[in-house]
Every structure is written in structure tokens, then in C-alpha cells.
């Protein structure tokens, strides 16, 4: 696994830290849209008997899944890529009006070393779109900062019953090779 540019943590390292944090904070529901940037975290959650990792066909389904989980007494986090944020706009009104916690971990595309020009517009719009829908956003550019940022996001979301997104810079994942 390649090292990140900023420090010696690999994506596998910081994703394992997120998984540990999910367990420590009692998150049991992890809906996701398959994404190479979340590959390790998805696999860790899928193989953890204390968690339910649910593959989605589209990102907005994850918001409904987590709303139902919260109403049923469970906590979770949605894993997706920045290109899927646009799919969630209408469903984010559910969190705004229902005042329930939502944690989203968003791997960014359309940034550092992007090869696909179709990823750039949504990357530029991700934060403004989420903030327009009332989602508190945290950008993370360094691998060493990922666990702390995710912990803060989980605590903020579940402590205040609001939507929080951690935007994981493309630099953390590295360049996609085709």
C-alpha cells in the first residue's frame, strides 16, 4: 500500500483507525456505495460481526438507512465519494427537518492528480452543496488528522443531532491508476 504524501500513514492505516473508532463509539450501521477510496474500511466493516455494512445502489439511500437506524436505536456512518453528494441533496432535507444525526465520510475526487474531468465539477461543489443543506463540513488533508476528524464528526453529529461530513482529500487516497 503506498504511503500518503503528508506522513507515514497508509490509507489502510487510517481506515483501520476509523473502523476502531466506529467500534469504540458504538456505530453498527455502515451503508456505502462501493468506492476504491473506502475499500479497506468497507472490508473491515463487512467482516466485523458487530457491524452491518450495507451496499447501496445510490447514496441517498444511505441517509434513509441511517435515519431508520437512529429511530431504531442504532448509530452509523455513510461512506461515499464526492460524485455522489449531488444525489443526496433532496434526501438531506430529511436530516434538516427531522433533526437526527448523520455522519458522512466523503472521499473526494476531482482534486489532486485527478485524471477524469467529469469528477472536477462535483468536487468543487461538494462543500458548498452540503453546507447549503445545513451539513457541517470538515476537510481533512493529512492522514494523521483523519482519526481525530472522524472522532470529532461522530461526537458532533451524535451529541447535537445534526449532519456532519468529513471530506477526505484525494491526496489521502492517492491517484487512481487505470
HUDA-V714413 format. One line per field, one symbol per residue. ss: DSSP state (H for helix, E for strand, C for the rest). psi: psi as a letter, one per 40 degrees, with the letter a starting at -180 (. if undefined). Layout:
ss = ???
psi = ???
This chain:
ss = CCECCCCCCEHHHHHHHHHHHHHHHCEEEEEECCCHHHHHHHHHHHHCCCCEEEECCCCHHHHHHHHHHHHCCCEECEEEEHHHHHHHCCCHHHHHHHCCCEEEEEECCCCCCCCCHHHHHHHHHHHHHHHHCCCEEEEECCHHHHHHHHHHHHHHHHHHCCEEEEEECHHHHCCCCC
psi = hiiiddaehiddddddddddddddefhehgiihhhddeddddddddeheeihhhhididddddddddddddeeiiaihhiideeddeedddedddddefiihhhhhhhiebhfheheeddddddedddddddeehhihhhehddeddddddddddddddefihhhhhhiddddihhh.
